[in-house]
Amino acid sequence: MIQSHMPRRGLMMIGGLAAAGSLAAPGILRAQSVPPTATLADTMAGDSRFSRFLDLITRAGMVEDFRAAQPLTVFAPTDAAFSGAPANLLNQLTGATTSGGSQESVDRQRLGALINYHIVPGAFRASELMGNDRRLRTRNGADISITGTAESVQISNPAPGQQMAGFGSAGLNVNARPARVVSPNIVASNGVIHAVDQLMWP
């Protein structure tokens, strides 16, 4: 009798462990599939690498654009990317003159055109940008050209000064070296951020 109960008890214990495991697994899966809750604006605000780009967005009055529900892909320049940008041109756009700029002196139209040139409607992961060269239409209305490889993704202006970008000809005088994605796939609740190593000029 004792021997006949031992296997049953063993099976009951194994069954109990299996049941416990089956109950635990969905919880683990749920934890792994929880979507991000921070918007693009809040994600950039929580990442010190994007403080200067976020300052441009704030001066242009566009913060709410990055909190909207529509999915966007943002090629966000890091703070280090600004070191190679033309200071005089940025000062003109932001109103940061030597005498001290004000919010009223911000060139919001052109600043907005510059910011929108870093934004593509839809959420694109880096894996979707790799492969054949492709063009994407930005919120600016002008195109960017993307060259993707397994090692890197680079973005450039395919026709500087020839696209209808709402920016004027100033962009022609800016270094046209392609921007390189240095930190891909920063996922937010309403899109994806790819950190790039320089500003992209329309």
GULOTI-165908 format. One record per residue (C-alpha): chain; x, y, z; residue number from 0. Coordinates in Angstrom, 2 decimals. Layout:
BEGIN
@cadena = A | xx = X | yy = Y | zz = Z | num = NUM
...
REM end
This chain:
BEGIN
@cadena = A | xx = 0.00 | yy = 0.00 | zz = 0.00 | num = 0
@cadena = A | xx = 2.78 | yy = 2.41 | zz = 0.87 | num = 1
@cadena = A | xx = 4.48 | yy = 1.70 | zz = -2.42 | num = 2
@cadena = A | xx = 1.25 | yy = 2.21 | zz = -4.35 | num = 3
@cadena = A | xx = 0.78 | yy = 5.70 | zz = -2.81 | num = 4
@cadena = A | xx = 4.33 | yy = 6.89 | zz = -3.44 | num = 5
@cadena = A | xx = 4.05 | yy = 7.26 | zz = -7.22 | num = 6
@cadena = A | xx = 0.72 | yy = 9.06 | zz = -6.88 | num = 7
@cadena = A | xx = 2.16 | yy = 11.46 | zz = -4.37 | num = 8
@cadena = A | xx = 5.10 | yy = 12.06 | zz = -6.65 | num = 9
@cadena = A | xx = 2.80 | yy = 12.66 | zz = -9.59 | num = 10
@cadena = A | xx = 0.70 | yy = 15.04 | zz = -7.51 | num = 11
@cadena = A | xx = 3.81 | yy = 17.02 | zz = -6.55 | num = 12
@cadena = A | xx = 5.01 | yy = 17.17 | zz = -10.15 | num = 13
@cadena = A | xx = 1.53 | yy = 18.12 | zz = -11.30 | num = 14
@cadena = A | xx = 1.40 | yy = 20.86 | zz = -8.69 | num = 15
@cadena = A | xx = 4.76 | yy = 22.23 | zz = -9.80 | num = 16
@cadena = A | xx = 3.67 | yy = 22.12 | zz = -13.44 | num = 17
@cadena = A | xx = 0.46 | yy = 23.91 | zz = -12.59 | num = 18
@cadena = A | xx = 2.37 | yy = 26.54 | zz = -10.65 | num = 19
@cadena = A | xx = 4.73 | yy = 26.97 | zz = -13.59 | num = 20
@cadena = A | xx = 1.84 | yy = 27.35 | zz = -16.02 | num = 21
@cadena = A | xx = 0.31 | yy = 29.99 | zz = -13.79 | num = 22
@cadena = A | xx = 3.61 | yy = 31.89 | zz = -13.47 | num = 23
@cadena = A | xx = 4.48 | yy = 31.89 | zz = -17.18 | num = 24
@cadena = A | xx = 1.70 | yy = 34.24 | zz = -18.35 | num = 25
@cadena = A | xx = 2.78 | yy = 36.76 | zz = -15.72 | num = 26
@cadena = A | xx = 6.34 | yy = 36.67 | zz = -17.03 | num = 27
@cadena = A | xx = 5.09 | yy = 37.06 | zz = -20.59 | num = 28
@cadena = A | xx = 2.92 | yy = 39.98 | zz = -19.58 | num = 29
@cadena = A | xx = 5.86 | yy = 41.68 | zz = -17.88 | num = 30
@cadena = A | xx = 7.96 | yy = 41.31 | zz = -21.03 | num = 31
@cadena = A | xx = 5.28 | yy = 42.69 | zz = -23.37 | num = 32
@cadena = A | xx = 4.23 | yy = 45.77 | zz = -21.40 | num = 33
@cadena = A | xx = 4.38 | yy = 48.69 | zz = -23.87 | num = 34
@cadena = A | xx = 6.25 | yy = 51.88 | zz = -22.93 | num = 35
@cadena = A | xx = 4.08 | yy = 54.58 | zz = -21.40 | num = 36
@cadena = A | xx = 6.36 | yy = 57.62 | zz = -21.86 | num = 37
@cadena = A | xx = 5.76 | yy = 59.74 | zz = -24.96 | num = 38
@cadena = A | xx = 8.50 | yy = 60.85 | zz = -27.33 | num = 39
@cadena = A | xx = 8.68 | yy = 64.21 | zz = -25.53 | num = 40
@cadena = A | xx = 8.93 | yy = 62.66 | zz = -22.08 | num = 41
@cadena = A | xx = 11.41 | yy = 60.02 | zz = -23.25 | num = 42
@cadena = A | xx = 13.74 | yy = 62.71 | zz = -24.61 | num = 43
@cadena = A | xx = 13.24 | yy = 64.81 | zz = -21.47 | num = 44
@cadena = A | xx = 14.37 | yy = 61.84 | zz = -19.38 | num = 45
@cadena = A | xx = 17.52 | yy = 61.31 | zz = -21.47 | num = 46
@cadena = A | xx = 20.26 | yy = 63.90 | zz = -20.89 | num = 47
@cadena = A | xx = 21.67 | yy = 63.32 | zz = -24.39 | num = 48
@cadena = A | xx = 18.76 | yy = 65.18 | zz = -25.99 | num = 49
@cadena = A | xx = 18.61 | yy = 68.34 | zz = -23.88 | num = 50
@cadena = A | xx = 19.65 | yy = 70.70 | zz = -26.69 | num = 51
@cadena = A | xx = 17.29 | yy = 69.19 | zz = -29.26 | num = 52
@cadena = A | xx = 14.49 | yy = 69.36 | zz = -26.71 | num = 53
@cadena = A | xx = 15.37 | yy = 73.03 | zz = -26.16 | num = 54
@cadena = A | xx = 14.87 | yy = 73.67 | zz = -29.87 | num = 55
@cadena = A | xx = 11.53 | yy = 71.85 | zz = -29.74 | num = 56
@cadena = A | xx = 10.46 | yy = 73.95 | zz = -26.74 | num = 57
@cadena = A | xx = 11.50 | yy = 77.25 | zz = -28.35 | num = 58
@cadena = A | xx = 9.55 | yy = 76.31 | zz = -31.48 | num = 59
@cadena = A | xx = 6.45 | yy = 75.59 | zz = -29.37 | num = 60
@cadena = A | xx = 6.30 | yy = 71.99 | zz = -30.63 | num = 61
@cadena = A | xx = 6.44 | yy = 69.94 | zz = -27.42 | num = 62
@cadena = A | xx = 2.83 | yy = 68.79 | zz = -27.80 | num = 63
@cadena = A | xx = 3.63 | yy = 67.46 | zz = -31.27 | num = 64
@cadena = A | xx = 5.86 | yy = 64.89 | zz = -29.57 | num = 65
@cadena = A | xx = 3.10 | yy = 63.95 | zz = -27.12 | num = 66
@cadena = A | xx = 0.43 | yy = 63.35 | zz = -29.77 | num = 67
@cadena = A | xx = -0.88 | yy = 59.83 | zz = -30.35 | num = 68
@cadena = A | xx = 0.26 | yy = 59.52 | zz = -33.96 | num = 69
@cadena = A | xx = 3.36 | yy = 57.32 | zz = -34.36 | num = 70
@cadena = A | xx = 6.51 | yy = 59.15 | zz = -35.40 | num = 71
@cadena = A | xx = 10.12 | yy = 58.25 | zz = -36.06 | num = 72
@cadena = A | xx = 12.47 | yy = 60.90 | zz = -34.67 | num = 73
@cadena = A | xx = 16.11 | yy = 61.14 | zz = -35.72 | num = 74
@cadena = A | xx = 17.12 | yy = 63.10 | zz = -32.62 | num = 75
@cadena = A | xx = 20.52 | yy = 64.85 | zz = -32.60 | num = 76
@cadena = A | xx = 22.46 | yy = 64.30 | zz = -29.40 | num = 77
@cadena = A | xx = 23.97 | yy = 67.22 | zz = -27.51 | num = 78
@cadena = A | xx = 27.35 | yy = 66.26 | zz = -28.97 | num = 79
@cadena = A | xx = 25.88 | yy = 66.69 | zz = -32.47 | num = 80
@cadena = A | xx = 25.49 | yy = 70.42 | zz = -31.86 | num = 81
@cadena = A | xx = 29.24 | yy = 70.93 | zz = -31.53 | num = 82
@cadena = A | xx = 29.62 | yy = 70.80 | zz = -35.30 | num = 83
@cadena = A | xx = 26.54 | yy = 72.88 | zz = -36.09 | num = 84
@cadena = A | xx = 26.87 | yy = 76.50 | zz = -37.30 | num = 85
@cadena = A | xx = 26.39 | yy = 78.59 | zz = -34.16 | num = 86
@cadena = A | xx = 25.40 | yy = 81.77 | zz = -36.03 | num = 87
@cadena = A | xx = 22.62 | yy = 79.99 | zz = -37.88 | num = 88
@cadena = A | xx = 21.29 | yy = 78.38 | zz = -34.70 | num = 89
@cadena = A | xx = 21.38 | yy = 81.76 | zz = -32.96 | num = 90
@cadena = A | xx = 19.31 | yy = 83.27 | zz = -35.77 | num = 91
@cadena = A | xx = 16.72 | yy = 80.52 | zz = -35.43 | num = 92
@cadena = A | xx = 16.51 | yy = 80.55 | zz = -31.63 | num = 93
@cadena = A | xx = 16.94 | yy = 84.27 | zz = -31.00 | num = 94
@cadena = A | xx = 19.94 | yy = 83.58 | zz = -28.78 | num = 95
@cadena = A | xx = 21.85 | yy = 86.74 | zz = -29.68 | num = 96
@cadena = A | xx = 24.78 | yy = 88.18 | zz = -27.76 | num = 97
@cadena = A | xx = 22.45 | yy = 90.72 | zz = -26.21 | num = 98
@cadena = A | xx = 20.18 | yy = 87.96 | zz = -24.94 | num = 99
@cadena = A | xx = 17.39 | yy = 86.57 | zz = -27.07 | num = 100
@cadena = A | xx = 13.73 | yy = 86.36 | zz = -26.15 | num = 101
@cadena = A | xx = 10.94 | yy = 83.97 | zz = -27.08 | num = 102
@cadena = A | xx = 9.50 | yy = 86.67 | zz = -29.38 | num = 103
@cadena = A | xx = 12.68 | yy = 86.73 | zz = -31.46 | num = 104
@cadena = A | xx = 12.61 | yy = 83.00 | zz = -32.22 | num = 105
@cadena = A | xx = 12.21 | yy = 82.26 | zz = -35.93 | num = 106
@cadena = A | xx = 9.55 | yy = 79.61 | zz = -35.31 | num = 107
@cadena = A | xx = 8.79 | yy = 78.97 | zz = -38.96 | num = 108
@cadena = A | xx = 12.33 | yy = 78.05 | zz = -39.94 | num = 109
@cadena = A | xx = 13.09 | yy = 76.42 | zz = -36.61 | num = 110
@cadena = A | xx = 9.99 | yy = 74.27 | zz = -37.03 | num = 111
@cadena = A | xx = 11.13 | yy = 73.38 | zz = -40.55 | num = 112
@cadena = A | xx = 14.49 | yy = 72.25 | zz = -39.18 | num = 113
@cadena = A | xx = 12.92 | yy = 70.15 | zz = -36.41 | num = 114
@cadena = A | xx = 10.36 | yy = 68.59 | zz = -38.77 | num = 115
@cadena = A | xx = 13.20 | yy = 67.54 | zz = -41.07 | num = 116
@cadena = A | xx = 14.21 | yy = 65.13 | zz = -38.28 | num = 117
@cadena = A | xx = 10.75 | yy = 63.53 | zz = -38.12 | num = 118
@cadena = A | xx = 9.16 | yy = 60.86 | zz = -40.31 | num = 119
@cadena = A | xx = 5.51 | yy = 59.82 | zz = -39.92 | num = 120
@cadena = A | xx = 5.19 | yy = 56.20 | zz = -38.76 | num = 121
@cadena = A | xx = 7.33 | yy = 54.16 | zz = -36.40 | num = 122
@cadena = A | xx = 10.38 | yy = 52.61 | zz = -38.07 | num = 123
@cadena = A | xx = 12.81 | yy = 50.35 | zz = -36.24 | num = 124
@cadena = A | xx = 16.44 | yy = 50.29 | zz = -37.39 | num = 125
@cadena = A | xx = 15.93 | yy = 46.84 | zz = -38.94 | num = 126
@cadena = A | xx = 13.31 | yy = 48.37 | zz = -41.25 | num = 127
@cadena = A | xx = 15.75 | yy = 51.04 | zz = -42.40 | num = 128
@cadena = A | xx = 18.61 | yy = 48.71 | zz = -43.25 | num = 129
@cadena = A | xx = 19.18 | yy = 47.22 | zz = -46.67 | num = 130
@cadena = A | xx = 18.60 | yy = 49.02 | zz = -49.95 | num = 131
@cadena = A | xx = 18.94 | yy = 52.79 | zz = -50.10 | num = 132
@cadena = A | xx = 15.59 | yy = 54.46 | zz = -49.64 | num = 133
@cadena = A | xx = 13.99 | yy = 57.87 | zz = -49.36 | num = 134
@cadena = A | xx = 11.49 | yy = 58.85 | zz = -46.71 | num = 135
@cadena = A | xx = 9.31 | yy = 61.95 | zz = -46.71 | num = 136
@cadena = A | xx = 9.73 | yy = 63.98 | zz = -43.53 | num = 137
@cadena = A | xx = 7.11 | yy = 66.11 | zz = -41.79 | num = 138
@cadena = A | xx = 9.02 | yy = 69.03 | zz = -43.26 | num = 139
@cadena = A | xx = 7.82 | yy = 67.96 | zz = -46.72 | num = 140
@cadena = A | xx = 11.35 | yy = 67.27 | zz = -47.97 | num = 141
@cadena = A | xx = 12.98 | yy = 63.85 | zz = -48.30 | num = 142
@cadena = A | xx = 15.82 | yy = 62.23 | zz = -46.46 | num = 143
@cadena = A | xx = 17.98 | yy = 59.52 | zz = -47.97 | num = 144
@cadena = A | xx = 18.77 | yy = 56.51 | zz = -45.78 | num = 145
@cadena = A | xx = 21.64 | yy = 54.11 | zz = -46.33 | num = 146
@cadena = A | xx = 21.43 | yy = 51.11 | zz = -44.03 | num = 147
@cadena = A | xx = 23.91 | yy = 48.33 | zz = -43.38 | num = 148
@cadena = A | xx = 24.35 | yy = 45.78 | zz = -40.64 | num = 149
@cadena = A | xx = 26.97 | yy = 48.08 | zz = -39.10 | num = 150
@cadena = A | xx = 25.26 | yy = 51.45 | zz = -39.35 | num = 151
@cadena = A | xx = 22.40 | yy = 53.56 | zz = -40.61 | num = 152
@cadena = A | xx = 23.23 | yy = 56.91 | zz = -42.22 | num = 153
@cadena = A | xx = 20.86 | yy = 59.73 | zz = -43.18 | num = 154
@cadena = A | xx = 21.53 | yy = 62.53 | zz = -45.64 | num = 155
@cadena = A | xx = 19.80 | yy = 65.23 | zz = -47.67 | num = 156
@cadena = A | xx = 19.57 | yy = 63.85 | zz = -51.23 | num = 157
@cadena = A | xx = 19.21 | yy = 67.31 | zz = -52.82 | num = 158
@cadena = A | xx = 20.40 | yy = 70.18 | zz = -50.59 | num = 159
@cadena = A | xx = 18.78 | yy = 73.50 | zz = -51.51 | num = 160
@cadena = A | xx = 16.58 | yy = 71.89 | zz = -54.17 | num = 161
@cadena = A | xx = 13.74 | yy = 70.57 | zz = -52.04 | num = 162
@cadena = A | xx = 10.71 | yy = 72.53 | zz = -50.90 | num = 163
@cadena = A | xx = 11.59 | yy = 72.54 | zz = -47.24 | num = 164
@cadena = A | xx = 10.34 | yy = 75.85 | zz = -45.87 | num = 165
@cadena = A | xx = 13.84 | yy = 76.67 | zz = -44.72 | num = 166
@cadena = A | xx = 15.41 | yy = 78.82 | zz = -47.39 | num = 167
@cadena = A | xx = 18.91 | yy = 78.51 | zz = -48.80 | num = 168
@cadena = A | xx = 20.84 | yy = 78.67 | zz = -45.55 | num = 169
@cadena = A | xx = 21.08 | yy = 74.92 | zz = -45.40 | num = 170
@cadena = A | xx = 23.24 | yy = 74.95 | zz = -48.51 | num = 171
@cadena = A | xx = 26.13 | yy = 76.36 | zz = -46.50 | num = 172
@cadena = A | xx = 26.07 | yy = 73.62 | zz = -43.87 | num = 173
@cadena = A | xx = 28.32 | yy = 70.58 | zz = -43.88 | num = 174
@cadena = A | xx = 26.48 | yy = 67.89 | zz = -45.84 | num = 175
@cadena = A | xx = 28.17 | yy = 64.91 | zz = -44.15 | num = 176
@cadena = A | xx = 25.56 | yy = 62.18 | zz = -43.52 | num = 177
@cadena = A | xx = 24.23 | yy = 61.88 | zz = -40.00 | num = 178
@cadena = A | xx = 24.92 | yy = 58.51 | zz = -38.40 | num = 179
@cadena = A | xx = 22.58 | yy = 56.66 | zz = -36.05 | num = 180
@cadena = A | xx = 24.55 | yy = 56.16 | zz = -32.84 | num = 181
@cadena = A | xx = 21.79 | yy = 54.76 | zz = -30.63 | num = 182
@cadena = A | xx = 18.85 | yy = 53.10 | zz = -32.41 | num = 183
@cadena = A | xx = 15.41 | yy = 51.94 | zz = -31.31 | num = 184
@cadena = A | xx = 14.63 | yy = 54.07 | zz = -28.25 | num = 185
@cadena = A | xx = 10.96 | yy = 53.12 | zz = -28.07 | num = 186
@cadena = A | xx = 8.28 | yy = 55.48 | zz = -26.76 | num = 187
@cadena = A | xx = 4.51 | yy = 55.08 | zz = -26.50 | num = 188
@cadena = A | xx = 3.94 | yy = 57.04 | zz = -29.70 | num = 189
@cadena = A | xx = 6.99 | yy = 56.24 | zz = -31.80 | num = 190
@cadena = A | xx = 10.68 | yy = 55.47 | zz = -32.04 | num = 191
@cadena = A | xx = 13.76 | yy = 57.63 | zz = -31.47 | num = 192
@cadena = A | xx = 17.08 | yy = 57.06 | zz = -33.22 | num = 193
@cadena = A | xx = 19.89 | yy = 59.19 | zz = -31.80 | num = 194
@cadena = A | xx = 22.07 | yy = 60.73 | zz = -34.53 | num = 195
@cadena = A | xx = 25.49 | yy = 62.34 | zz = -34.38 | num = 196
@cadena = A | xx = 24.70 | yy = 65.63 | zz = -36.14 | num = 197
@cadena = A | xx = 21.87 | yy = 67.95 | zz = -37.13 | num = 198
@cadena = A | xx = 20.28 | yy = 67.33 | zz = -40.51 | num = 199
@cadena = A | xx = 19.68 | yy = 70.47 | zz = -42.56 | num = 200
@cadena = A | xx = 16.89 | yy = 70.79 | zz = -45.14 | num = 201
REM end
